């Protein structure tokens, strides 16, 4: 086998220019495909991480009708037994109680419909690093009767830190929810929805405002290990009355996002497929030229007794050797770039950043370093090299040895 590899190595360097061009095309394709695929997968991971970490959690405990009809009447009773079970669960990194309600926010003559979210200040900060997003004022405390709002909402309402905000909405069982709250802080969240529509207040203040003592809209669970989702889903289903409450999986809460990811992933694969198809034709041309240039050589070898399958395997070995060289070099060049940008995500600025914010995405291009998609590039190139050899090999098997040796072909 060693001698055959040496022979294949010598054969592919008979025409150095052609080999260099073929190698360059494969290396270029592998670099571009690796970087494109890394950006795709990294963006998907970032979107899902943000959705799970900042919003839904891996699991959410809620009243059965709440997800489809997010009203105060579909809130859940939060018992001390359930709270104790969550506190004692070592697989939960963080559990976040929430009250979610709609209201009109008004300052003077300026009014806007907002989403009021009652949160535990410490847990919310641990969940989304809220304190780091403050641009004015201070972070509220659990016993405060104050609110925090986004910079876009503050600009629209023409409100500053220390001003009062009037909230008017509907509470539990149709009760009128109304209150006046000072603005403790103004934040700048990467997602436009938070800046424009959300008003955050301490959980106790929200429960009082909406007449929700001992009740919550939902409890979001962020797990230490995403692989434990199914196990924990089963566990907490056994701890609640499933005729009233449910444990909702993160996939069901992010179905629209998953569908958009699946669609984008499909078209991304098509683009990479087109790229490799072009490279495949280039490799096919190289192998075909190598075969046709050496048809007299092959004919003589077959005439003196060389078996067909050995000749065919030799040509396949040459094809695979070129492809493997290109793929390995391409991965060696692309990995440092991918690794660098995985540690230093690309920040998007200007109008493009605003587009990301409008889609409720952080304006950052993350890139994945998962080895699976990199190994896949090598496998794809390997398969292309085999497929590109089929027609030239068919030519070898159909050679008219006598005519070729006599120079008639």
C-alpha positions in Angstrom: 0.0 0.0 0.0 2.9 2.4 0.8 4.3 2.0 -2.7 0.9 2.7 -4.3 0.6 5.9 -2.2 4.1 7.0 -3.3 3.1 6.2 -6.9 -0.1 8.2 -6.6 1.8 11.1 -5.1 4.2 11.2 -8.0 1.4 10.9 -10.5 -0.6 13.9 -9.2 2.5 16.1 -9.5 3.2 15.3 -13.1 1.4 18.5 -14.0 2.1 20.8 -11.2 0.1 23.8 -12.4 -3.1 21.8 -12.8 -2.6 20.2 -9.3 -2.0 23.6 -7.8 -5.2 25.1 -9.4 -7.3 22.1 -8.2 -5.9 22.3 -4.7 -6.5 26.0 -4.6 -10.1 25.6 -5.6 -10.7 22.9 -3.0 -8.9 24.9 -0.2 -11.0 28.0 -1.1 -14.2 26.0 -1.1 -13.5 24.4 2.3 -12.5 27.8 3.9 -15.7 29.6 2.6 -18.0 26.6 3.4 -16.5 26.3 6.9 -16.8 30.0 7.7 -20.4 30.2 6.2 -21.5 27.1 8.0 -19.9 28.3 11.3 -21.7 31.6 11.0 -25.0 29.9 10.4 -24.8 27.5 13.2 -23.3 30.1 15.6 -26.2 32.5 14.8 -28.7 29.7 15.4 -27.1 28.8 18.7 -27.0 32.5 19.8 -30.7 33.0 18.9 -31.7 29.9 20.9 -29.5 30.8 23.8 -30.9 34.3 24.0 -34.5 33.0 23.8 -33.9 30.4 26.4 -31.8 32.4 28.7 -33.5 35.8 28.5 -37.1 34.8 28.0 -38.6 31.3 28.1 -36.1 29.2 30.0 -35.6 25.5 29.1 -38.9 24.8 30.8 -41.8 26.9 32.1 -44.4 26.2 34.7 -47.7 27.8 33.9 -51.5 27.5 34.0 -52.7 25.3 31.0 -54.4 28.1 29.2 -51.8 30.8 29.8 -49.6 30.2 26.7 -52.5 30.7 24.3 -54.2 33.4 26.3 -51.8 35.5 28.3 -54.2 37.1 30.7 -54.2 37.6 34.5 -57.1 35.2 34.9 -54.9 32.4 33.5 -52.3 32.8 36.2 -51.1 30.0 38.5 -51.0 29.7 42.3 -47.4 29.5 43.5 -47.2 27.3 46.5 -44.4 27.1 49.1 -44.0 23.3 48.3 -43.3 24.1 44.6 -40.9 26.9 45.6 -39.0 24.6 48.0 -38.7 21.9 45.2 -37.2 24.5 42.8 -34.8 25.8 45.4 -33.6 22.3 46.3 -33.1 21.0 42.7 -29.4 20.9 41.9 -30.0 20.7 38.2 -31.6 24.1 38.0 -29.2 26.9 37.5 -31.9 29.6 37.9 -35.6 29.8 38.2 -37.3 33.0 37.5 -40.9 33.9 38.7 -42.7 36.3 36.5 -45.9 38.3 36.3 -46.8 39.4 32.8 -49.6 41.9 32.1 -50.6 44.6 29.7 -51.2 48.2 30.7 -51.3 51.8 29.4 -48.2 53.8 30.4 -48.8 57.5 30.6 -46.7 60.6 31.4 -48.5 63.9 30.8 -50.2 63.8 27.4 -48.0 60.9 26.2 -49.5 57.4 26.4 -48.4 54.0 25.0 -49.5 50.4 25.5 -46.8 48.4 27.3 -46.0 45.0 28.7 -45.6 45.1 32.5 -43.3 42.4 33.8 -43.0 41.8 37.5 -39.7 40.1 38.3 -37.4 39.2 41.2 -34.6 41.8 40.8 -31.8 39.5 41.8 -33.0 36.6 39.6 -33.6 38.8 36.6 -30.2 40.3 36.9 -28.7 36.8 37.0 -30.8 35.8 34.0 -30.0 38.7 31.6 -27.3 40.8 33.4 -29.8 43.6 33.8 -27.5 45.9 35.8 -25.0 46.0 32.9 -27.8 47.4 30.6 -28.6 50.4 32.8 -27.7 53.7 31.2 -29.3 56.0 33.7 -30.5 55.8 37.3 -30.2 52.8 39.6 -31.2 49.2 39.7 -34.4 48.6 41.7 -34.6 46.5 44.9 -37.2 43.8 45.8 -39.1 46.1 48.2 -39.1 49.1 45.8 -42.3 50.6 44.4 -40.5 51.8 41.3 -40.1 50.7 37.6 -37.4 50.4 35.0 -38.1 51.2 31.3 -36.2 51.0 28.0 -34.6 54.1 26.4 -36.9 54.1 23.4 -40.0 54.1 25.7 -38.5 56.8 27.9 -37.8 58.9 24.8 -41.4 58.4 23.5 -43.0 59.3 26.9 -40.4 62.1 27.4 -39.7 60.7 30.9 -36.4 60.8 32.9 -35.1 59.1 36.0 -37.2 60.3 39.0 -40.3 61.1 37.0 -43.5 59.3 37.7 -45.2 56.8 35.4 -48.9 56.2 35.5 -49.9 52.6 34.7 -53.5 51.6 34.0 -54.6 48.1 33.2 -56.7 45.1 34.1 -55.8 42.8 37.0 -56.8 39.4 38.3 -60.6 38.6 38.0 -61.2 41.8 36.1 -60.0 44.2 38.8 -58.8 47.6 37.7 -55.0 47.8 38.1 -53.8 51.4 38.5 -50.8 52.9 40.1 -48.2 55.7 40.0 -44.5 54.6 40.0 -41.3 56.6 40.0 -38.8 55.6 37.3 -35.7 54.2 39.0 -33.7 53.5 35.9 -33.5 53.5 32.1 -31.9 50.6 30.3 -30.7 49.8 26.8 -31.4 46.2 25.8 -30.0 44.8 22.5 -33.5 43.7 21.5 -35.8 46.5 20.3 -38.9 45.0 21.8 -37.6 45.4 25.4 -36.6 49.0 24.8 -39.9 50.0 23.2 -42.6 48.1 25.1 -41.4 46.6 28.4 -41.8 48.1 31.9 -40.1 46.1 34.7 -41.1 46.3 38.3 -40.3 44.3 41.5 -42.4 41.2 41.8 -44.1 42.3 45.0 -45.2 45.6 43.5 -46.6 43.8 40.4 -48.5 41.4 42.6 -50.1 44.3 44.5 -50.8 46.3 41.3 -52.6 43.4 39.5 -54.2 41.9 42.7 -52.0 38.7 42.2 -51.0 37.9 45.8 -49.4 34.4 45.9 -50.0 34.1 42.1 -47.6 34.2 39.1 -48.0 34.2 35.4 -45.2 31.6 35.0 -42.0 30.3 36.4 -39.1 29.9 33.9 -36.5 27.2 34.6 -32.9 27.6 33.3 -31.1 24.3 33.6 -27.4 23.6 34.1 -27.5 21.0 31.3 -29.9 21.2 28.4 -29.8 17.4 28.0 -31.8 17.2 31.3 -34.9 18.9 29.8 -37.0 15.8 29.2 -36.0 14.3 32.6 -37.0 17.6 34.4 -40.2 17.9 32.4 -41.3 14.5 33.6 -40.2 15.3 37.2 -42.2 18.5 37.5 -45.2 17.1 35.8 -45.4 14.7 38.7 -45.2 17.6 41.2 -48.1 19.7 39.8 -51.8 19.2 39.1 -51.7 18.6 35.4 -55.5 19.2 35.1 -54.7 22.9 35.9 -51.1 23.5 35.2 -48.5 22.3 32.6 -44.8 22.1 32.2 -44.0 23.6 28.8 -40.9 22.7 26.8 -38.7 25.4 25.3 -39.2 24.0 21.8 -43.0 24.6 22.0 -42.4 28.1 23.3 -40.0 29.0 20.4 -41.7 27.2 17.6 -41.7 30.2 15.2 -38.0 30.7 15.8 -37.2 27.0 15.2 -39.2 27.1 11.9 -37.3 30.1 10.7 -34.0 28.5 11.6 -35.0 25.3 9.8 -35.9 27.3 6.7 -32.7 29.4 6.8 -30.7 26.2 7.4 -32.2 24.5 4.3 -31.3 27.4 2.0 -27.8 27.7 3.6 -27.2 24.0 2.8 -28.3 24.7 -0.8 -25.8 27.5 -1.2 -23.0 25.4 0.2 -24.1 22.6 -2.1 -23.8 24.8 -5.1 -20.3 25.9 -4.0 -19.2 22.2 -3.7 -20.9 21.4 -7.0 -18.7 23.9 -8.8 -15.6 22.4 -7.1 -16.8 18.9 -8.0 -16.8 19.8 -11.7 -13.3 21.3 -11.3 -12.1 18.1 -9.7 -13.9 16.0 -12.3 -12.0 17.9 -15.1 -8.7 17.4 -13.4 -9.2 13.6 -13.0 -10.5 13.3 -16.6 -7.5 15.1 -18.0 -5.2 13.0 -15.9 -6.9 9.9 -17.2 -6.9 10.9 -20.9 -3.3 12.0 -20.9 -2.3 8.6 -19.5 -4.6 6.4 -21.6 -1.6 4.9 -23.5 0.2 4.3 -20.3 -2.9 2.6 -18.8 -3.4 0.5 -21.9 0.1 -0.8 -21.9 -0.2 -1.7 -18.2 -3.4 -3.6 -18.8 -1.8 -5.3 -21.8 1.0 -6.7 -19.8 -1.4 -8.1 -17.2 -2.4 -5.4 -14.7 -5.8 -6.1 -13.4 -8.6 -3.6 -14.0 -9.5 -3.1 -10.4 -5.9 -2.3 -9.4 -5.7 0.4 -12.1 -9.1 1.8 -11.1 -8.2 1.8 -7.4 -4.9 3.7 -8.3 -6.8 6.4 -10.0 -9.3 6.7 -7.1 -6.3 6.9 -4.7 -4.9 9.8 -6.7 -8.3 11.6 -6.7 -8.8 11.1 -3.0 -5.2 12.2 -2.3 -5.8 15.6 -4.0 -9.1 16.1 -2.3 -7.7 15.1 1.1 -4.8 17.5 0.8 -7.1 20.4 -0.2 -9.6 19.6 2.6 -6.9 19.3 5.3 -5.2 22.5 4.3 -8.5 24.3 4.0 -9.5 23.2 7.6 -6.1 24.2 8.9 -6.4 27.7 7.5 -10.0 28.2 8.5 -9.9 26.8 12.0 -7.8 29.7 13.5 -10.1 32.2 11.9 -13.2 30.5 13.1 -11.8 30.1 16.6 -10.7 33.8 16.8 -14.2 35.0 15.9 -15.8 32.6 18.3 -13.9 34.3 21.1 -14.5 37.8 19.5 -18.0 37.8 17.9 -18.5 40.3 15.1 -20.4 43.4 16.3 -22.9 44.7 13.8 -23.3 48.5 13.7 -25.3 51.1 11.9 -28.5 50.4 10.0 -27.8 46.7 10.0 -27.7 46.6 13.8 -31.1 48.3 13.9 -32.5 45.7 11.6 -31.3 43.0 14.0 -32.8 44.9 17.0 -36.1 45.2 15.1 -36.1 41.4 14.7 -35.5 41.1 18.5 -32.0 39.8 17.9 -28.8 41.0 19.5 -26.7 42.7 16.7 -23.8 40.2 17.0 -22.5 37.6 14.5 -21.5 34.6 16.6 -19.6 31.7 15.0 -19.7 28.0 16.1 -16.6 25.9 16.8 -18.5 22.6 17.0 -16.2 20.0 15.3 -19.1 18.2 13.6 -19.6 20.7 10.8 -15.8 20.9 10.2 -15.5 17.2 9.9 -18.5 17.2 7.6 -16.6 19.5 5.1 -13.8 16.8 4.9 -16.3 14.0 4.4 -18.1 16.0 1.7 -14.9 16.7 -0.2 -14.0 13.0 0.1 -17.4 11.9 -1.3 -17.0 14.5 -4.2 -13.6 13.0 -5.1 -15.1 9.5 -5.3 -18.1 10.7 -7.4 -15.9 12.8 -9.7 -13.8 9.6 -10.5 -16.8 7.6 -11.8 -16.8 8.8 -15.4 -13.0 8.7 -15.9 -12.9 5.2 -14.4 -15.7 4.1 -16.8 -13.5 5.4 -19.6 -10.6 3.3 -18.3 -12.7 0.1 -18.2 -13.9 0.7 -21.8 -10.5 1.4 -23.4 -9.8 -0.3 -26.7 -6.3 -1.3 -25.7 -5.1 -2.4 -29.1 -6.2 0.8 -30.9 -4.7 3.0 -28.2 -1.4 1.3 -28.2 -1.2 1.5 -32.0 -2.0 5.2 -31.9 -5.4 5.0 -33.5 -7.1 6.7 -30.5 
